[in-house]
Structure formats: C-alpha cells, structure tokens
Amino acid sequence: MPKHGHPDKADIAAQLVRRADEWIRHAEPKDLLRVMLRGGLSPVIVEEDGRILTGIALSDRAGMLSGVGMIWKDLTAAETLAIFAQVWGASDPPASIDSQEAWLAADSSAQAGARRFLHDEVDENIALFGACVDEWLGSNQR
C-alpha cells in the first residue's frame, strides 16, 4: 500500500504471501501437483490507480518463486510422492505421472497434505517474496 506516495515493501510482500496462501487453498489438484513436480509459482504485482495489487500465477518462466514447493529432486516423482503419501496418511500414489493427478484429485488426505506442504514452503521462503517486491520496485522506479 502506498505510504507517503511510495509503496511499502513489507506491506506488498505480506500481501503477496497472503495471495500465495490463497492460491494454495483454492488451487486445483492438477495445479498443486504441477507446482510440486515442476515448480512454476510466479508473483503478480501491478499498480493501478495508486493501489498496489498482488497475485500468484503459474508460469513456465523461471523466476524467484518458480522453485518454491518443488519436491526433492534426488528421487523420482513416484518415489517422493510415495514418501509424502505415507507422511500424509494418504493412499499409495500410482507410479505413472499421468495417473498421479487423478490420485491427488481423488485422495482428500493427499490433497490436504499437499496444501500443508506448499503452505510450509511459502513460510520457509518469505524472504523470496520480499525479493520479488524489490525486483518489482526496481523495475518500476519513476
């Protein structure tokens, strides 16, 4: 929110974190799985009529938030999802990536676990949200 004519970094970053939490709460299972397997979260920050508006989108473009939420890279997706499923108390995920989306959509424990995991990832990466705001402020200097 503008303060004395200038956006306040902390306010914008906090707003962006809230948008990430909202995105996670409302995301479709296919989007949750996409973020866990390939990443892709992207900040949206725009100034409109003197107000700063924020959001979270999915993007294939590499950026500061694109790796947030990605599961371990040293194991296959099937191996990692099987470990997560045990932790979440969910059913065993299928090995096929094509079937994993349907599994996540059908298993409410897996969905809840995925959402908790992604919320934790956001909490652990709060500094990145501030860095996104710094980048935006730098590119929007008048």
ZAROLO-799584 format. One line per 8 residues: number of its first residue (from 0); their letters; for each residue x, y, z of N, C-alpha, C. Coordinates in Angstrom, 1 decimal, padded with zeros to 4 digits. Layout:
N
NUM = a = X,Y,Z,X,Y,Z,X,Y,Z; ... $
//
This chain:
142
0 = mpkhghpd = 000.8,-001.2,000.0,000.0,000.0,000.0,000.9,001.2,000.0; 000.5,002.2,-000.8,001.3,003.4,-000.8,001.3,004.1,000.5; 002.5,004.6,001.0,002.7,005.4,002.2,003.5,006.6,001.7; 002.9,007.8,001.9,003.6,009.0,001.5,004.0,008.9,000.1; 003.2,008.3,-000.8,003.4,008.3,-002.2,004.3,007.2,-002.7; 004.9,006.4,-001.8,005.8,005.3,-002.1,005.2,004.0,-001.6; 005.3,002.9,-002.4,004.8,001.6,-001.9,005.7,001.2,-000.7; 005.2,000.5,000.2,005.9,000.0,001.4,006.2,-001.5,001.1 $
8 = kadiaaql = 007.5,-001.8,001.0,007.9,-003.1,000.6,007.3,-004.2,001.5; 007.4,-004.0,002.8,006.9,-005.0,003.8,005.4,-005.3,003.6; 004.6,-004.2,003.3,003.2,-004.4,003.1,002.9,-005.2,001.8; 003.7,-004.8,000.8,003.5,-005.5,-000.5,003.9,-007.0,-000.4; 005.0,-007.2,000.3,005.5,-008.6,000.4,004.5,-009.4,001.2; 003.9,-008.9,002.3,002.9,-009.6,003.1,001.7,-009.8,002.3; 001.3,-008.9,001.5,000.1,-009.1,000.6,000.4,-010.2,-000.4; 001.6,-010.3,-000.9,002.0,-011.3,-001.9,002.0,-012.7,-001.2 $
16 = vrradewi = 002.4,-012.8,000.0,002.4,-014.0,000.8,001.0,-014.5,001.0; 000.1,-013.5,001.4,-001.3,-013.9,001.5,-001.9,-014.4,000.2; -001.5,-013.8,-000.9,-002.0,-014.3,-002.2,-001.5,-015.7,-002.5; -000.3,-016.0,-002.1,000.2,-017.4,-002.3,-000.6,-018.3,-001.4; -000.8,-018.0,-000.2,-001.6,-018.9,000.7,-003.0,-019.1,000.1; -003.6,-018.0,-000.4,-005.0,-018.1,-001.1,-004.9,-019.0,-002.3; -003.8,-018.9,-003.1,-003.7,-019.7,-004.3,-003.6,-021.2,-003.9; -002.8,-021.5,-002.9,-002.7,-022.9,-002.4,-004.0,-023.4,-001.9 $
24 = rhaepkdl = -004.8,-022.6,-001.2,-006.1,-023.1,-000.6,-007.1,-023.4,-001.7; -007.0,-022.6,-002.8,-008.0,-022.8,-003.9,-007.5,-023.5,-005.2; -006.3,-023.8,-005.2,-005.7,-024.5,-006.4,-006.4,-025.8,-006.7; -006.5,-026.1,-008.0,-007.0,-027.4,-008.4,-005.9,-028.4,-008.1; -006.2,-029.7,-007.9,-005.2,-030.7,-007.6,-004.1,-030.8,-008.7; -004.5,-030.6,-010.0,-003.6,-030.7,-011.1,-002.5,-029.6,-010.9; -002.9,-028.4,-010.5,-002.0,-027.3,-010.3,-001.1,-027.5,-009.1; -001.7,-028.1,-008.0,-000.8,-028.4,-006.8,000.3,-029.4,-007.2 $
32 = lrvmlrgg = -000.1,-030.4,-008.0,000.8,-031.4,-008.4,001.9,-030.8,-009.4; 001.4,-029.9,-010.2,002.3,-029.3,-011.2,003.4,-028.5,-010.4; 003.0,-027.8,-009.4,004.0,-027.0,-008.6,004.9,-027.9,-007.9; 004.4,-029.0,-007.3,005.3,-029.9,-006.6,006.3,-030.6,-007.5; 005.9,-030.9,-008.7,006.7,-031.6,-009.6,007.6,-030.7,-010.5; 007.1,-029.6,-010.9,007.9,-028.7,-011.8,008.1,-027.3,-011.3; 007.4,-026.9,-010.2,007.5,-025.6,-009.8,006.6,-024.7,-010.6; 006.9,-023.4,-010.6,006.2,-022.5,-011.5,005.4,-021.4,-010.9 $
40 = lspvivee = 005.4,-021.2,-009.6,004.7,-020.1,-009.0,005.4,-018.8,-009.5; 004.6,-017.8,-009.7,005.1,-016.5,-010.2,004.3,-015.4,-009.6; 005.1,-014.4,-009.1,004.4,-013.2,-008.5,003.7,-012.3,-009.5; 002.6,-011.7,-009.1,002.0,-010.7,-010.0,001.9,-009.5,-009.1; 002.5,-008.4,-009.5,002.4,-007.2,-008.8,002.2,-006.1,-009.8; 001.1,-005.3,-009.6,000.7,-004.2,-010.5,000.3,-003.0,-009.7; 000.5,-001.9,-010.3,000.0,-000.7,-009.6,-001.2,-000.2,-010.5; -002.3,000.1,-009.9,-003.5,000.5,-010.6,-004.2,001.6,-009.8 $
48 = dgriltgi = -004.3,002.8,-010.4,-004.9,003.9,-009.7,-004.3,004.2,-008.3; -003.0,004.1,-008.2,-002.3,004.4,-007.0,-002.3,003.3,-006.0; -002.9,002.1,-006.3,-003.0,001.0,-005.4,-002.1,-000.1,-005.9; -001.5,-000.9,-005.0,-000.7,-002.0,-005.4,-001.5,-003.2,-005.3; -001.7,-004.0,-006.4,-002.4,-005.2,-006.4,-001.5,-006.4,-006.6; -001.7,-007.5,-005.9,-000.8,-008.6,-006.0,-001.6,-009.9,-006.3; -000.9,-010.9,-006.8,-001.5,-012.2,-007.0,-000.4,-013.2,-007.3; -000.8,-014.4,-007.5,000.1,-015.5,-007.8,-000.5,-016.2,-009.0 $
56 = alsdragm = 000.4,-016.5,-009.9,000.1,-017.1,-011.2,001.0,-018.3,-011.4; 000.6,-019.2,-012.3,001.5,-020.3,-012.7,002.2,-019.8,-014.0; 003.5,-020.1,-014.1,004.3,-019.6,-015.2,005.3,-020.7,-015.5; 005.7,-020.8,-016.8,006.8,-021.7,-017.2,008.1,-020.9,-017.2; 008.0,-019.6,-016.9,009.2,-018.7,-016.9,009.9,-018.9,-015.5; 011.2,-019.1,-015.6,012.0,-019.2,-014.3,012.0,-017.8,-013.6; 011.7,-017.9,-012.3,011.7,-016.6,-011.5,012.1,-017.0,-010.1; 012.0,-016.0,-009.2,012.4,-016.1,-007.8,011.5,-017.1,-007.1 $
64 = lsgvgmiw = 010.2,-017.2,-007.5,009.3,-018.1,-006.8,009.1,-019.5,-007.5; 009.7,-019.6,-008.7,009.4,-020.8,-009.5,009.8,-022.1,-008.9; 010.8,-022.1,-008.0,011.2,-023.3,-007.3,010.5,-023.6,-006.0; 009.7,-022.7,-005.5,009.0,-022.8,-004.2,008.0,-024.0,-004.4; 008.1,-024.9,-003.5,007.1,-026.0,-003.5,007.6,-027.3,-004.3; 008.7,-027.2,-005.0,009.1,-028.3,-005.7,009.6,-029.4,-004.7; 009.2,-030.7,-005.0,009.6,-031.8,-004.2,011.1,-032.2,-004.5; 011.6,-033.0,-003.7,013.0,-033.4,-003.8,013.4,-033.8,-005.2 $
72 = kdltaaet = 014.5,-033.3,-005.6,015.0,-033.6,-007.0,015.9,-034.8,-007.1; 016.3,-035.4,-005.9,017.2,-036.5,-006.0,016.5,-037.8,-006.0; 015.2,-037.8,-006.0,014.4,-039.0,-006.1,013.4,-038.8,-007.3; 012.9,-039.9,-007.8,011.8,-039.7,-008.8,010.6,-039.2,-008.2; 009.7,-038.6,-009.0,008.4,-038.1,-008.5,007.6,-039.2,-007.8; 007.6,-040.4,-008.4,006.8,-041.5,-007.8,007.4,-041.9,-006.4; 008.7,-041.9,-006.3,009.3,-042.3,-005.0,009.0,-041.2,-004.0; 009.2,-039.9,-004.4,008.9,-038.8,-003.5,007.5,-038.8,-003.1 $
80 = laifaqvw = 006.6,-038.9,-004.0,005.1,-038.9,-003.7,004.8,-040.0,-002.8; 005.4,-041.2,-002.9,005.1,-042.3,-002.1,005.5,-042.0,-000.6; 006.7,-041.3,-000.4,007.1,-040.9,000.9,006.1,-039.9,001.5; 005.8,-038.9,000.7,004.8,-037.9,001.1,003.5,-038.5,001.5; 003.0,-039.5,000.7,001.7,-040.1,001.0,001.8,-040.8,002.3; 002.8,-041.5,002.6,003.0,-042.1,003.9,002.9,-041.1,005.1; 003.6,-040.0,004.9,003.6,-038.9,005.9,002.2,-038.3,006.1; 001.5,-038.2,004.9,000.2,-037.5,004.9,-000.9,-038.5,005.3 $
88 = gasdppas = -000.6,-039.8,005.4,-001.7,-040.8,005.7,-002.6,-041.0,004.5; -002.0,-040.8,003.3,-002.8,-040.9,002.1,-002.6,-042.3,001.5; -003.4,-042.6,000.5,-003.2,-043.9,-000.3,-001.9,-043.8,-001.1; -001.5,-045.0,-001.5,-000.3,-045.0,-002.3,-000.5,-044.4,-003.7; 000.4,-043.5,-004.1,000.2,-042.9,-005.4,000.6,-043.8,-006.5; 000.0,-043.7,-007.7,000.5,-044.5,-008.8,001.9,-044.1,-009.3; 002.6,-045.0,-009.9,003.9,-044.7,-010.4,003.8,-043.8,-011.7; 002.7,-043.9,-012.4,002.6,-043.1,-013.7,002.2,-041.7,-013.4 $
96 = idsqeawl = 003.0,-040.8,-014.0,002.7,-039.3,-013.8,001.3,-039.0,-014.3; 000.9,-039.7,-015.4,-000.4,-039.4,-015.9,-001.5,-039.7,-014.9; -001.3,-040.7,-014.1,-002.3,-041.1,-013.1,-002.2,-040.4,-011.7; -001.1,-039.7,-011.5,-000.9,-039.1,-010.2,-001.8,-037.9,-010.0; -002.2,-037.2,-011.1,-003.2,-036.1,-011.0,-004.5,-036.6,-010.5; -005.0,-037.7,-011.1,-006.2,-038.3,-010.7,-006.2,-038.8,-009.2; -005.0,-039.4,-008.8,-004.8,-039.8,-007.4,-005.0,-038.6,-006.5; -004.3,-037.5,-006.8,-004.3,-036.4,-005.9,-005.7,-035.8,-005.8 $
104 = aadssaqa = -006.4,-035.8,-007.0,-007.8,-035.3,-007.0,-008.8,-036.2,-006.2; -008.5,-037.5,-006.2,-009.4,-038.4,-005.5,-009.1,-038.6,-004.0; -007.9,-038.3,-003.6,-007.5,-038.6,-002.2,-007.4,-037.3,-001.4; -008.4,-037.1,-000.5,-008.5,-035.9,000.2,-007.4,-035.7,001.2; -006.8,-036.8,001.7,-005.7,-036.8,002.6,-004.4,-036.3,001.8; -004.3,-036.8,000.6,-003.2,-036.4,-000.2,-003.3,-034.9,-000.6; -004.5,-034.4,-000.9,-004.7,-033.0,-001.2,-004.4,-032.1,000.0; -004.9,-032.5,001.2,-004.7,-031.7,002.4,-003.2,-031.7,002.7 $
112 = garrflhd = -002.5,-032.8,002.5,-001.1,-032.9,002.8,-000.3,-032.0,001.8; -000.7,-032.1,000.5,000.0,-031.2,-000.5,-000.2,-029.7,-000.2; -001.4,-029.4,000.3,-001.6,-028.0,000.6,-000.8,-027.6,001.8; -000.7,-028.4,002.8,000.1,-028.1,004.0,001.6,-028.0,003.6; 002.0,-028.9,002.8,003.4,-028.9,002.3,003.7,-027.5,001.6; 002.8,-027.1,000.7,003.0,-025.9,000.0,003.0,-024.7,000.9; 002.0,-024.7,001.9,002.0,-023.6,002.8,003.3,-023.5,003.6; 003.8,-024.6,004.0,005.1,-024.6,004.7,006.2,-024.1,003.8 $
120 = evdenial = 006.2,-024.5,002.6,007.2,-024.0,001.6,007.1,-022.5,001.5; 005.9,-021.9,001.5,005.8,-020.4,001.4,006.4,-019.8,002.7; 006.0,-020.4,003.8,006.5,-019.9,005.1,008.1,-019.9,005.2; 008.7,-021.0,004.6,010.1,-021.1,004.7,010.8,-020.2,003.7; 010.1,-019.6,002.8,010.7,-018.8,001.7,010.1,-017.4,001.7; 009.8,-016.9,002.9,009.2,-015.5,003.0,010.2,-014.5,002.4; 011.5,-014.6,002.6,012.4,-013.7,002.0,012.3,-013.6,000.5; 012.0,-014.6,-000.2,011.9,-014.6,-001.6,010.7,-013.6,-002.1 $
128 = fgacvdew = 009.7,-013.6,-001.3,008.6,-012.7,-001.6,009.0,-011.2,-001.5; 009.8,-010.9,-000.5,010.4,-009.6,-000.4,011.3,-009.3,-001.5; 012.1,-010.3,-002.0,013.0,-010.1,-003.1,012.2,-009.8,-004.4; 011.0,-010.5,-004.5,010.2,-010.2,-005.7,009.7,-008.8,-005.7; 009.4,-008.3,-004.5,008.9,-006.9,-004.4,010.1,-006.0,-004.7; 011.3,-006.3,-004.2,012.5,-005.4,-004.5,012.7,-005.4,-006.0; 012.6,-006.5,-006.7,012.7,-006.6,-008.2,011.7,-005.7,-008.8; 010.4,-005.8,-008.4,009.3,-005.1,-009.0,009.5,-003.6,-008.7 $
136 = lgsnqr = 009.9,-003.2,-007.5,010.2,-001.8,-007.2,011.3,-001.3,-008.1; 012.3,-002.1,-008.3,013.5,-001.6,-009.1,013.1,-001.4,-010.5; 012.2,-002.3,-011.0,011.8,-002.1,-012.4,010.7,-001.1,-012.6; 010.2,-000.6,-011.5,009.1,000.4,-011.6,009.5,001.8,-011.1; 010.8,002.0,-010.9,011.3,003.3,-010.4,010.9,004.4,-011.4; 010.4,005.4,-010.9,010.0,006.5,-011.9,011.1,007.5,-012.0 $
//
